[in-house]
Amino acid sequence: MKIKVKFIGFQKEEGFVEIERNKRYVDLLNKLDINPETVVVVKDGLPVPVDDEIEEGEIKVIRVISGG
């Protein structure tokens, strides 16, 4: 299936990614070479756990910045 991915806080272009059905968001992030601990995945305006199964549609991958 194809997933539209928008990146916020990255130097990456938005686009479509082909991924097998029954995969999880963590699998998609690994395929994109993104550390799951450094981002929040948002679908339909709500954050989703990276271990949830991927649903068709559009997601945003938002880089989390922390510091102290």
Backbone torsions as a table, in degrees:
resi	resn	phi	psi	omega
1	MET	NA	157.3	179.0
2	LYS	-103.9	135.4	178.1
3	ILE	-119.7	130.8	173.8
4	LYS	-84.8	128.8	-176.3
5	VAL	-122.4	125.7	172.7
6	LYS	-108.7	139.7	-178.7
7	PHE	-111.9	132.7	176.9
8	ILE	-122.3	123.1	-178.2
9	GLY	89.8	12.8	179.9
10	PHE	-122.8	161.4	171.5
11	GLN	-97.1	46.2	-179.3
12	LYS	-119.2	146.4	177.2
13	GLU	-83.5	141.9	174.1
14	GLU	-67.8	154.7	179.9
15	GLY	-179.4	-170.2	-179.9
16	PHE	-104.0	141.7	177.8
17	VAL	-123.4	132.5	177.1
18	GLU	-89.8	128.2	179.3
19	ILE	-143.9	147.3	-180.0
20	GLU	-67.7	152.1	175.2
21	ARG	-65.8	159.2	179.3
22	ASN	67.4	16.3	174.1
23	LYS	-91.6	164.6	-179.1
24	ARG	-107.7	162.6	-179.2
25	TYR	-59.5	-32.9	177.6
26	VAL	-62.0	-35.8	177.6
27	ASP	-65.2	-40.6	177.6
28	LEU	-64.2	-44.6	179.2
29	LEU	-62.2	-42.1	177.6
30	ASN	-62.5	-40.3	177.6
31	LYS	-61.8	-34.6	179.5
32	LEU	-85.9	2.7	-179.2
33	ASP	60.1	44.9	179.0
34	ILE	-119.0	128.6	177.6
35	ASN	-69.8	118.4	-178.2
36	PRO	-59.5	-22.3	-179.1
37	GLU	-78.8	-6.8	-176.8
38	THR	-108.5	5.9	-175.2
39	VAL	-138.9	164.9	169.1
40	VAL	-120.8	132.9	176.6
41	VAL	-98.0	129.5	-177.9
42	VAL	-120.7	129.6	175.9
43	LYS	-130.2	128.8	-179.8
44	ASP	55.8	36.1	176.1
45	GLY	81.3	1.2	-178.8
46	LEU	-123.1	140.5	176.2
47	PRO	-67.4	144.0	177.7
48	VAL	-122.5	143.9	176.0
49	PRO	-63.7	141.1	-177.4
50	VAL	-67.9	-15.7	178.1
51	ASP	-92.5	5.7	173.1
52	ASP	-74.4	151.8	176.4
53	GLU	-71.2	140.8	-178.3
54	ILE	-68.2	136.6	173.4
55	GLU	-111.8	149.1	178.6
56	GLU	-61.7	153.4	177.7
57	GLY	130.6	-148.2	-176.4
58	GLU	-119.5	139.2	175.0
59	ILE	-127.7	160.7	171.4
60	LYS	-117.1	135.2	174.4
61	VAL	-109.0	112.7	-174.1
62	ILE	-109.0	121.9	177.8
63	ARG	-71.8	131.6	179.3
64	VAL	-95.3	129.9	179.0
65	ILE	-113.9	128.8	179.7
66	SER	-132.3	159.9	179.8
67	GLY	-178.0	-177.9	-176.4
68	GLY	-149.8	NA	NA
